Amino acid sequence: MFHSLRYRVDNEQVVLVLTILLVLAVIALTSTVTFCVSGIFILAMFILSAMLIRSHHQALMRDALPIDHMRSPDLAEIVEECGKKLQPGEMDTFLVKANQLNAYTFGITSPKALVIYAPMLKVMTDGELKFVIGHEMGHVALGHTWLNTILGGMAGIPAPFGAAVLLYTAFRWWNRRCEFSADRAGLLACGELNLALSALVKLVAPEVRSQRDFQRALAMIDVQDDRASNRLAEAFQSHPMLIRRINELRAYAQTREYQVLQAGVNKKLGRSVKSNRGPSTQTSRTKIDPTPEETTEIPPEERWPWLKPKD
């Protein structure tokens, strides 16, 4: 069966190695910490993180709505399809009520957990959900979830202010490279660049309902990297600026590597690449809201002609 992690961005692992080497260098050169104390600190942080992760997982199993074919058949089918394409391993998936658009994954050992916030179902079409879910599964498949726990503890070792800032920014640098890799996984899961881009835009502009709304949102996103203050702030953030993510996906979608990988993951489903252009079936995805508002979703390519592939 076709299985590949070649969608990882080229320098993600390089940044990971550099970050680890930087941590070791700080430990070796800083007079305020010793190897022994640093090792104990990192181990303690890892144990604490593992305990918190286990507690959070148990709370979700007790209070959240598990995504399965009995409770939420349509959403479970989307999760299953993304899993077949990306093969992230054993995962528990949950739907939780919240007042924000978000999805995340966590875990050190199997099964990892994938959490989707309920408002996503009202904002995203099925194809856009595949991008979001595929993005999170990409984190799991590439080992970001458990590495994030370990590396986060290493980056937090006691050190002088300057060294601590250096470690923190190095850790965030690696985080941002991981996001680019996970975006590629999301693109492979949804199978269409237009859907991936519209999903990203909706995360910051869920109220978009027309081409004019989309163009305004895109204009706001497009100027993010024009300001020096935004570029500086990005160095301390776990996610790249949205315009960088959009541009990275556009470039990647034009590569031969992507075409080969997309064909490979679609063969796992026994079909060729499909376009997610039909109306959304959001009202039957889940039973978390028994009386959802009836809406007719227009495919993103029709709402926003800007997204249509150029001839």
TADA-V548118 format. One record per residue. N is the residue number from 1. RES is the residue in one letter. PSI is psi in whole degrees, 0 to 359 (none if undefined). D_FIRST is the distance of its C-alpha to the first C-alpha in Angstrom with 1 decimal. Layout:
n=N res=RES psi=PSI d_first=D_FIRST
n=N res=RES psi=PSI d_first=D_FIRST
This chain:
n=1 res=M psi=137 d_first=0.0
n=2 res=F psi=129 d_first=3.8
n=3 res=H psi=125 d_first=6.3
n=4 res=S psi=143 d_first=9.8
n=5 res=L psi=25 d_first=13.3
n=6 res=R psi=355 d_first=15.2
n=7 res=Y psi=355 d_first=17.0
n=8 res=R psi=134 d_first=19.3
n=9 res=V psi=150 d_first=22.7
n=10 res=D psi=318 d_first=24.0
n=11 res=N psi=16 d_first=26.8
n=12 res=E psi=313 d_first=25.6
n=13 res=Q psi=329 d_first=25.2
n=14 res=V psi=315 d_first=28.4
n=15 res=V psi=322 d_first=30.2
n=16 res=L psi=313 d_first=28.9
n=17 res=V psi=317 d_first=30.3
n=18 res=L psi=321 d_first=33.5
n=19 res=T psi=316 d_first=34.0
n=20 res=I psi=317 d_first=33.7
n=21 res=L psi=323 d_first=36.1
n=22 res=L psi=319 d_first=38.5
n=23 res=V psi=314 d_first=38.6
n=24 res=L psi=323 d_first=39.4
n=25 res=A psi=319 d_first=42.0
n=26 res=V psi=318 d_first=43.7
n=27 res=I psi=318 d_first=43.8
n=28 res=A psi=326 d_first=45.4
n=29 res=L psi=343 d_first=47.8
n=30 res=T psi=129 d_first=49.0
n=31 res=S psi=345 d_first=52.1
n=32 res=T psi=348 d_first=51.7
n=33 res=V psi=156 d_first=48.6
n=34 res=T psi=167 d_first=47.8
n=35 res=F psi=319 d_first=44.7
n=36 res=C psi=310 d_first=45.4
n=37 res=V psi=318 d_first=46.2
n=38 res=S psi=319 d_first=43.1
n=39 res=G psi=318 d_first=40.8
n=40 res=I psi=318 d_first=42.4
n=41 res=F psi=312 d_first=42.1
n=42 res=I psi=317 d_first=38.4
n=43 res=L psi=317 d_first=37.8
n=44 res=A psi=318 d_first=39.9
n=45 res=M psi=322 d_first=38.1
n=46 res=F psi=315 d_first=34.7
n=47 res=I psi=317 d_first=36.2
n=48 res=L psi=316 d_first=37.8
n=49 res=S psi=317 d_first=34.7
n=50 res=A psi=319 d_first=32.7
n=51 res=M psi=317 d_first=35.5
n=52 res=L psi=320 d_first=35.7
n=53 res=I psi=315 d_first=31.9
n=54 res=R psi=318 d_first=32.2
n=55 res=S psi=318 d_first=35.3
n=56 res=H psi=319 d_first=33.8
n=57 res=H psi=315 d_first=30.7
n=58 res=Q psi=322 d_first=33.2
n=59 res=A psi=320 d_first=35.3
n=60 res=L psi=318 d_first=32.5
n=61 res=M psi=331 d_first=31.6
n=62 res=R psi=322 d_first=35.3
n=63 res=D psi=332 d_first=36.3
n=64 res=A psi=171 d_first=33.4
n=65 res=L psi=113 d_first=31.7
n=66 res=P psi=141 d_first=28.3
n=67 res=I psi=110 d_first=25.8
n=68 res=D psi=175 d_first=24.7
n=69 res=H psi=346 d_first=24.6
n=70 res=M psi=314 d_first=28.2
n=71 res=R psi=322 d_first=29.9
n=72 res=S psi=75 d_first=28.1
n=73 res=P psi=319 d_first=25.7
n=74 res=D psi=316 d_first=25.2
n=75 res=L psi=321 d_first=24.6
n=76 res=A psi=325 d_first=22.2
n=77 res=E psi=322 d_first=20.2
n=78 res=I psi=314 d_first=20.0
n=79 res=V psi=317 d_first=19.0
n=80 res=E psi=318 d_first=16.3
n=81 res=E psi=316 d_first=14.9
n=82 res=C psi=322 d_first=15.2
n=83 res=G psi=321 d_first=13.5
n=84 res=K psi=323 d_first=10.3
n=85 res=K psi=316 d_first=10.4
n=86 res=L psi=342 d_first=11.5
n=87 res=Q psi=61 d_first=10.5
n=88 res=P psi=352 d_first=14.0
n=89 res=G psi=187 d_first=14.3
n=90 res=E psi=130 d_first=17.1
n=91 res=M psi=144 d_first=19.6
n=92 res=D psi=133 d_first=22.9
n=93 res=T psi=140 d_first=23.9
n=94 res=F psi=151 d_first=27.6
n=95 res=L psi=127 d_first=29.9
n=96 res=V psi=147 d_first=33.3
n=97 res=K psi=135 d_first=36.6
n=98 res=A psi=171 d_first=37.8
n=99 res=N psi=32 d_first=39.8
n=100 res=Q psi=162 d_first=37.4
n=101 res=L psi=117 d_first=34.2
n=102 res=N psi=157 d_first=31.6
n=103 res=A psi=145 d_first=28.3
n=104 res=Y psi=166 d_first=27.3
n=105 res=T psi=155 d_first=25.1
n=106 res=F psi=167 d_first=26.3
n=107 res=G psi=149 d_first=25.8
n=108 res=I psi=313 d_first=25.7
n=109 res=T psi=170 d_first=24.1
n=110 res=S psi=147 d_first=21.6
n=111 res=P psi=141 d_first=21.7
n=112 res=K psi=167 d_first=22.3
n=113 res=A psi=137 d_first=24.3
n=114 res=L psi=125 d_first=24.0
n=115 res=V psi=129 d_first=27.4
n=116 res=I psi=132 d_first=28.3
n=117 res=Y psi=136 d_first=31.9
n=118 res=A psi=322 d_first=33.2
n=119 res=P psi=339 d_first=34.9
n=120 res=M psi=327 d_first=31.6
n=121 res=L psi=334 d_first=31.2
n=122 res=K psi=341 d_first=34.5
n=123 res=V psi=322 d_first=34.0
n=124 res=M psi=143 d_first=30.4
n=125 res=T psi=171 d_first=28.9
n=126 res=D psi=317 d_first=25.5
n=127 res=G psi=322 d_first=23.9
n=128 res=E psi=323 d_first=25.8
n=129 res=L psi=324 d_first=24.8
n=130 res=K psi=323 d_first=21.1
n=131 res=F psi=313 d_first=22.0
n=132 res=V psi=313 d_first=24.0
n=133 res=I psi=319 d_first=21.4
n=134 res=G psi=322 d_first=18.6
n=135 res=H psi=312 d_first=21.2
n=136 res=E psi=321 d_first=21.7
n=137 res=M psi=328 d_first=18.1
n=138 res=G psi=321 d_first=17.8
n=139 res=H psi=318 d_first=20.7
n=140 res=V psi=311 d_first=19.1
n=141 res=A psi=326 d_first=15.7
n=142 res=L psi=1 d_first=17.9
n=143 res=G psi=12 d_first=20.3
n=144 res=H psi=327 d_first=23.2
n=145 res=T psi=309 d_first=24.4
n=146 res=W psi=328 d_first=25.4
n=147 res=L psi=325 d_first=26.4
n=148 res=N psi=323 d_first=28.6
n=149 res=T psi=314 d_first=30.5
n=150 res=I psi=311 d_first=31.1
n=151 res=L psi=328 d_first=31.9
n=152 res=G psi=321 d_first=34.1
n=153 res=G psi=321 d_first=36.2
n=154 res=M psi=320 d_first=36.6
n=155 res=A psi=344 d_first=37.7
n=156 res=G psi=14 d_first=40.3
n=157 res=I psi=146 d_first=42.2
n=158 res=P psi=131 d_first=45.9
n=159 res=A psi=161 d_first=47.2
n=160 res=P psi=159 d_first=49.9
n=161 res=F psi=312 d_first=49.5
n=162 res=G psi=316 d_first=48.5
n=163 res=A psi=322 d_first=45.9
n=164 res=A psi=318 d_first=44.5
n=165 res=V psi=319 d_first=44.2
n=166 res=L psi=316 d_first=42.4
n=167 res=L psi=318 d_first=39.9
n=168 res=Y psi=316 d_first=39.4
n=169 res=T psi=325 d_first=38.8
n=170 res=A psi=318 d_first=36.4
n=171 res=F psi=318 d_first=34.4
n=172 res=R psi=328 d_first=34.5
n=173 res=W psi=313 d_first=33.5
n=174 res=W psi=318 d_first=30.2
n=175 res=N psi=316 d_first=29.8
n=176 res=R psi=324 d_first=30.2
n=177 res=R psi=323 d_first=27.6
n=178 res=C psi=322 d_first=25.1
n=179 res=E psi=321 d_first=26.1
n=180 res=F psi=318 d_first=25.2
n=181 res=S psi=316 d_first=21.7
n=182 res=A psi=326 d_first=21.3
n=183 res=D psi=322 d_first=22.8
n=184 res=R psi=320 d_first=20.0
n=185 res=A psi=319 d_first=17.5
n=186 res=G psi=321 d_first=19.8
n=187 res=L psi=318 d_first=19.9
n=188 res=L psi=325 d_first=16.1
n=189 res=A psi=318 d_first=16.4
n=190 res=C psi=334 d_first=19.4
n=191 res=G psi=9 d_first=18.6
n=192 res=E psi=125 d_first=22.3
n=193 res=L psi=318 d_first=24.6
n=194 res=N psi=318 d_first=27.6
n=195 res=L psi=321 d_first=26.3
n=196 res=A psi=315 d_first=25.3
n=197 res=L psi=319 d_first=28.8
n=198 res=S psi=326 d_first=30.6
n=199 res=A psi=318 d_first=28.9
n=200 res=L psi=318 d_first=30.2
n=201 res=V psi=319 d_first=33.6
n=202 res=K psi=334 d_first=33.9
n=203 res=L psi=331 d_first=33.4
n=204 res=V psi=345 d_first=36.8
n=205 res=A psi=67 d_first=38.4
n=206 res=P psi=344 d_first=37.4
n=207 res=E psi=357 d_first=40.6
n=208 res=V psi=127 d_first=39.6
n=209 res=R psi=1 d_first=40.2
n=210 res=S psi=169 d_first=41.3
n=211 res=Q psi=321 d_first=40.8
n=212 res=R psi=317 d_first=44.0
n=213 res=D psi=318 d_first=42.6
n=214 res=F psi=317 d_first=39.4
n=215 res=Q psi=321 d_first=41.3
n=216 res=R psi=316 d_first=43.5
n=217 res=A psi=317 d_first=40.7
n=218 res=L psi=321 d_first=38.9
n=219 res=A psi=320 d_first=42.3
n=220 res=M psi=320 d_first=42.7
n=221 res=I psi=322 d_first=39.2
n=222 res=D psi=334 d_first=39.8
n=223 res=V psi=3 d_first=42.9
n=224 res=Q psi=314 d_first=41.3
n=225 res=D psi=6 d_first=41.0
n=226 res=D psi=340 d_first=44.4
n=227 res=R psi=131 d_first=46.2
n=228 res=A psi=326 d_first=46.6
n=229 res=S psi=323 d_first=46.8
n=230 res=N psi=321 d_first=43.4
n=231 res=R psi=324 d_first=41.9
n=232 res=L psi=316 d_first=43.7
n=233 res=A psi=327 d_first=42.6
n=234 res=E psi=329 d_first=39.0
n=235 res=A psi=340 d_first=39.2
n=236 res=F psi=11 d_first=39.7
n=237 res=Q psi=153 d_first=37.1
n=238 res=S psi=340 d_first=33.5
n=239 res=H psi=142 d_first=32.4
n=240 res=P psi=162 d_first=33.1
n=241 res=M psi=144 d_first=35.5
n=242 res=L psi=324 d_first=33.8
n=243 res=I psi=327 d_first=34.9
n=244 res=R psi=319 d_first=33.0
n=245 res=R psi=318 d_first=29.8
n=246 res=I psi=313 d_first=30.4
n=247 res=N psi=322 d_first=31.1
n=248 res=E psi=317 d_first=28.1
n=249 res=L psi=319 d_first=25.8
n=250 res=R psi=314 d_first=27.8
n=251 res=A psi=316 d_first=27.5
n=252 res=Y psi=322 d_first=23.7
n=253 res=A psi=343 d_first=23.1
n=254 res=Q psi=355 d_first=24.9
n=255 res=T psi=154 d_first=22.8
n=256 res=R psi=323 d_first=20.5
n=257 res=E psi=316 d_first=18.0
n=258 res=Y psi=316 d_first=17.8
n=259 res=Q psi=318 d_first=17.5
n=260 res=V psi=314 d_first=14.5
n=261 res=L psi=319 d_first=12.7
n=262 res=Q psi=319 d_first=14.0
n=263 res=A psi=322 d_first=12.7
n=264 res=G psi=314 d_first=9.1
n=265 res=V psi=330 d_first=9.4
n=266 res=N psi=333 d_first=11.3
n=267 res=K psi=333 d_first=9.0
n=268 res=K psi=334 d_first=7.2
n=269 res=L psi=1 d_first=10.8
n=270 res=G psi=32 d_first=11.4
n=271 res=R psi=165 d_first=14.1
n=272 res=S psi=177 d_first=15.7
n=273 res=V psi=131 d_first=17.3
n=274 res=K psi=151 d_first=19.9
n=275 res=S psi=127 d_first=23.2
n=276 res=N psi=76 d_first=24.4
n=277 res=R psi=357 d_first=28.0
n=278 res=G psi=169 d_first=29.1
n=279 res=P psi=147 d_first=31.5
n=280 res=S psi=148 d_first=30.3
n=281 res=T psi=45 d_first=30.3
n=282 res=Q psi=328 d_first=31.4
n=283 res=T psi=343 d_first=34.1
n=284 res=S psi=11 d_first=31.8
n=285 res=R psi=321 d_first=29.1
n=286 res=T psi=160 d_first=30.9
n=287 res=K psi=13 d_first=34.2
n=288 res=I psi=331 d_first=35.3
n=289 res=D psi=101 d_first=37.9
n=290 res=P psi=342 d_first=39.2
n=291 res=T psi=61 d_first=41.2
n=292 res=P psi=155 d_first=39.3
n=293 res=E psi=130 d_first=41.0
n=294 res=E psi=126 d_first=40.0
n=295 res=T psi=151 d_first=38.8
n=296 res=T psi=115 d_first=37.4
n=297 res=E psi=131 d_first=34.9
n=298 res=I psi=132 d_first=35.1
n=299 res=P psi=143 d_first=32.0
n=300 res=P psi=330 d_first=32.3
n=301 res=E psi=332 d_first=32.5
n=302 res=E psi=326 d_first=35.6
n=303 res=R psi=321 d_first=37.1
n=304 res=W psi=90 d_first=36.9
n=305 res=P psi=335 d_first=37.1
n=306 res=W psi=333 d_first=36.7
n=307 res=L psi=346 d_first=32.9
n=308 res=K psi=136 d_first=32.6
n=309 res=P psi=142 d_first=30.8
n=310 res=K psi=141 d_first=33.4
n=311 res=D psi=none d_first=33.8
